[in-house]
Amino acid sequence: MAIEAVNLEFGYKEENIISKCSFTIDKGRICCILGPNGSGKTTILKLLNGTLKPRKGLVLLDGHSIEQLSKKEIARLMAFVPQEHNGVFPYTVLEMVVMGRNPYLSVFGRPQKEDYLIAEEALEMLGISYLRDQCYMEISGGERQMVFLARAIAQEAAYFIMDEPTSHLDFYNQHGIMNVLRRIVEERGCCVIIAMHDPNLTMAFSDEVLMIKQGQLLQEGLAREVMTAGNLGDLYDMNLKIASLEGEKKVVFA
Amino acid sequence: MGKEFRLKNKNKTALKFSLAVAILLCIVVFSFFIGRYHIEPSRLVQLLTAAPSNWLASSDASVLYYIRLPRIILAVLVGAALSTAGSLFQGIFRNPLVSPDILGVSAGCCLGAALGIVLSNYISFPYLVQISAFVFGIIAMIMAYGIASISRGEPIVMLILAGMVVGSFANAALSFIKYVADPYEELPAIVFWIMGGFYRGNWGFVVNLLLSVVPCMVLIIFLSWKVNVLSLGDEEASSLGINTRIFRLLLLGLGTFIVASCVSVAGSIGWVGLVIPHAARIITGPDHKYSIPMSMLIGGGFVLLMDNFARSLTAAEIPISILTAAIGTPFFAYLLIKGRGNAWR
C-alpha cells in the first residue's frame, strides 16, 4: 500500500513547473519534501491530492488512479492539513473536527452521535480535549494546527498531506507537532507527506526525503542516506556542513 | 462529563427553537386582530375552525380568510425564505455583507416586473408581472454564474463581481424603462411595486409559494450542515470530499429560486436577508445546521411584524421595504459596534 507518482508533469502555461517526477512513498513512513521557495513543493502536494490535474503522468493511491476516484473516495484515503486557515465562521473546535467525517456522510447527511464520538476520540488522542468547546479561531497557532490534525484523524485517512505545518509555529510547537505525527504514523500506520523548510526537523523526524529543485526531483531516498552536506548544498545552492551533536546530526552553515 | 455537557447544550438548543416558534406563533395570532376591520378576539377560534363553505358567511369571516390569513402566510413565507437565502449565501460566499441580492437576482426581478408592468398595457396575460419578474431574476443569476465560470478566476470573488455587473446592468435597464414609462400611470406602479409589500396577497400567491419555496427550503435545511464544510473555502472543502463546484451551483440554484419567487410576489424587501442571519447566529452560534432554521423562524416573524406596521401605522399602506430598512440598518450598525469589526460575532 503506497502513494505513487508516475512521471508527473505540470505547468500553467507552456513551460513545465514540474517535470518527470516519479516516486513511491509507502505507508508507515514520514516523507518530507525539501526544496527552495518556488521549487514546486506545494504544486506537488496539490497534484498528489487531486487539486491540480497533471499535464502528463498519474498519481496512484493504493493502486487506484486518483483521476478515477470521486472527491469523496479520495477524501476517505487522503487528508489535507492546511498550513494556515482563513475561515470566517467562528466554529467550535468540536464542530471543526467533526467536519472530517464528511466523506462518510451522504449528500443530505449530517454527523451523527458516532461521528461526534470519533471526533472526540481524535481530540483525546492528541491530548486537546480541553479545547473542545472553544472557538477554533481564538486558540493559539500550535493548538489550531493540532485541531486540523485531529480533523484529519477523524477523517480516518491513511495519507496525510501537509503544507509546511511548522512554519508558523514556535520552537516548542514545531517539535510537538512533529512528535505527534511520529505517533500517528506508528499507531495508525499512516503515511505523512510534508512540504518542509527546516532541514533539521527533517533530519530528526523524517524517514524519507524528496528534494525538489526547479520542478525536478534532485534526490529521493531514506533521510539518513540522502541528507548529506553535498546534496543539501546542491539543493539550496549554498555551502552547508553536517555537524554531529551528541550523536545527532545537524545541518549548519559552512 | 463530556456527555452531560452535550446533553445540556442540546436541551439549550431545543429551548431556543421552542421559544422562537412560540414567538412566531404569538406574532401570527396577534396579526389577525390588526387592520381596519375589527375582529373580536373571542370570535377568532370560532372563525378559524369554520368549514371552508362558511368562509363567506359573515363579513369578519371573509376579511379573515380572504385578506388577513393569506397575507399573514405570505409575509411569514417571504420573510423565512429571504432570511434562509441570506444565511445560505453568506455561508457560500464566506462574507458577512452578502445578501440574497448578491447575484443580481433582485435587480433582475425588478427589471422583469417593470417590463411586465409596461407590457401589460399591450398584452393581457394572467400574472404577467410576476412571471416576468421571476424569469428575469433567474436569467440574472444564470448570467452572473456564466460570467464567473468563463472568467476562470477565484470562483467566489468572480461570482461577487459578476453579480455586481449583472445587477448594475439590470438597474440601468430598469432606469431606462422608468424613463420611458408613462409618468402618470406606469411610473408610480413600477416604483410602488419595487418598494414591495403584501397588499397583492391572495390565496393564489400563497399556494404558489407553498409549492415552490417550501420544498426548496426543506432541501436547504437538509443540506445545511454541508454549508459548514463549504464555508471553509474551496480547497479545504474539496479535501474533505465535497465537489465544490456542483455543490455551490446546487445551493445557489435553490437560493436564487426562492429569492426570485419571493421578489416576484412581494417586490424587493431589503435588509431582511442581510440582517436576520446575523441575528440568528447570535442566538445559535455559527453552525448552519442550527443557524439556517433559526433564520427562517426569526425572518418569518420579523417580516410579519413589519407588515403589521406597514398596514396599520398610517391610513395608507407604507411600503414594507421602508420599514425593514429603518429597523435593519440600526441593528446592523449595532452589530458592527458590538463585534468590534468582526461582523460574524
Interface residues (C-beta under 8 A of the other chain):
Chain A: N49 T51 S70 K71 K72 I74 A75 R76 M78 A79 F80 P82 H85 N86 G87 V88 F89 P90 Y91 T92 E95 M99 G100 N102 P103 V107 F108 G109 R110 P111 Y116 E120 S129 R132 D133 Q155 I161
Chain B: G2 F5 R6 G91 R94 N95 P96 F222 L223 S224 W225 K226 N228 V229 S231 L232 G233 E235 E236 S238 S239 L240 G241 I242 N243 G285 P286 D287 K289 W344 R345
